[in-house]
Amino acid sequence: MARSRPARGEAAGEAAAVRPDLDEVFRRDYQVVVGVAARVLGDRDQAEDVAQEVFLSFSGCSVPGARARGWLCVAAAHTALNTIRSHRRRTGREEAAATAEHATVPDVADAVVRRDEHRRVRAALAQLPRTQAVALVLRHSGLSYADVAAALDLSPTSIGTTVRRAESALRKELNRHGSHV
C-alpha cells in the first residue's frame, strides 16, 4: 500500500487546518486591512502585500471570528510599521519615481513636495511608540474610539488621550526633522 506524503508545509500525520471562517472574514475585512496598511505605507501595492501577510497569520491563529477585525487592523498596522522600519523596496521606488518625475515634468513640483512630505510623516510615525502609532493609524483609518480600544485591548476612556499624545509626539518628531505638517 502506497503511503501518501504530507502536502507541502504539513508535518507528517497532520492535516492542513484551514479556519472555517477564513473566507467569510477575508471577504468582510480585506478592504479595511488594506486601508489601514495603505494609510501607514502610502502605497496600495505594498498595503495589499501587508494584507496578504496579515491574513496568512490570521489563518493560523485562534482569534475568534467576532474579534477578527480588531486583530487584523492591529496586525496590519504593526506589519506596515515594520515595513517602514526596514525600508524594504519603498525607499528605492520613491527615490526613483521622484527623480523621474522631477526630471521629465518639472511643473509637477507640488506632487513631488507632497510625496516627500508623506514620506517624512511615515518615517516620523515609525519613530513613535508602537501603541501610539497603531492607535493613531487606526483612528485616522476611520475606526471609532471604541473600536480602537477594543483592537488594542485598552480602556475606551484612554484612547482619546492616547491618540492626542500620539498626534503631539508625531508633530514633535516632524518638527525635530524640520518638517511642518
Secondary structure, 3 states (H helix, E strand, C coil): CCCCCCCCCCCCCCCCCCCCCHHHHHHHHHHHHHHHHHHHHCCHHHHHHHHHHHHHHHHCCCCCHHHHHHHHHHHHHHHHHHHHHHCCCHHHHHHHHHHHHHHHCHHHHHHHHHHHHHHHHHHHHHHCCHHHHHHHHHHHCCCCHHHHHHHHCCCHHHHHHHHHHHHHHHHHHHHHCCCCC
